[in-house]
Amino acid sequence: MALFGYNILLMALFILGLLADDGFGWAFLPLLLCTAPWSFIINTVLLHAGFAAGWFDGLIGNFILFVVLCGGTNSALLYLLITRVIYPKAVKTPPLTP
């Protein structure tokens, strides 16, 4: 349920960023903060260097880049954290037989 809520939050922040965009992209800052650190890495390394700038132009490209890839990476890490650290599966011990 937590991962579902996280992904819904990312999609809602993307839609709100589209609705409130002032031309400078500051409306997408909450989305970038929720997908950190991957969004900052992709924004500085890939897009400013010109690598993949042609692939991820426009609305669909930004959605795939930030919500799907960055949010998906964070979702996978959160899933591993929840299943391995917070709620690990109980180890079943065999019953003692006399």
N, C-alpha and C positions, 0 to 999 in steps of 0.2 A: 504494500500500500504506500509506503514511503517513496519508493521509486516511481510509482504511478503519479503521485502528487508532485514529485520533482519534475517529471517530464511535462505534466500539465502546466506547471508554473513557467517552465521555459517557453512553451508555446504561447502562453498568455503574455509573457513579457515581450516576445517577438511581435505579437499583434498590437500590443500597446505601444511599442516602439514605432510601428508603422503609422499608427493613428496620431501619435504626438511628435513625429519627426519634424524638427525645426530647420532642416537643411544642413545641419552640422553633424548629425548623428549622435547627439548627446542623449537622445531618448533611448538609445540602445545600451547605455552604460549599465543599467541594472542587469540586463541579459549577459553582458560581458563579465560582470562580477559574479553572477551565478554559475557561469561556465569556466571560471578561472581554475587553474592557471593555463589551461589549454587555449583559451581564446586569446590571451595576451601573447602566447608563444606563436600561434598561427598569425595573429595580426602583425606582429613585428617581424617575424622571420619570413613567412611565406608571402604575404601580400605586399609588404614594402620592398622586398627583394625582387618582386616581379615574377616569382615562380608561381604558377597556378593563378595568377591574377586574371588571365583570360578565361579560365575554367569556371571561376566562381564570381562572375559579374552578375549583377542584378539581384532581384528579389529571391528567386529560387536558389541561386548560388549561395547567398548569405544564409538562407534558411538551412540548406544542407550543411554548410560549413560550420555554423555556430550551434544550431540547435541539434542537428543530427550527429555530427562528428564530435564536437566538443561536449555536448550534453550526453551523448552516448558513451563517451569515454568516462565521464564522471559517473554516469549511471552504473557502468560496469565496475568501477572502483568502489562505489557505494554498496553494490550488491556483494562484492567480495568482503567488504568490511562487515556488513550485516551478517552474512552467513558464516564467516570464519572467525570473527572476533566477538561480536556482540551476542549473537545467538548461535553458537556452534552446536552441531548435532551431538546429542549425548552418546557416549560410548557405551554400548551394551556389553555388560560382562556376563559370561555364562554362569548359570547358577552352580553353586557348590554342591557336589554330590558326595555323600559319605562313602 
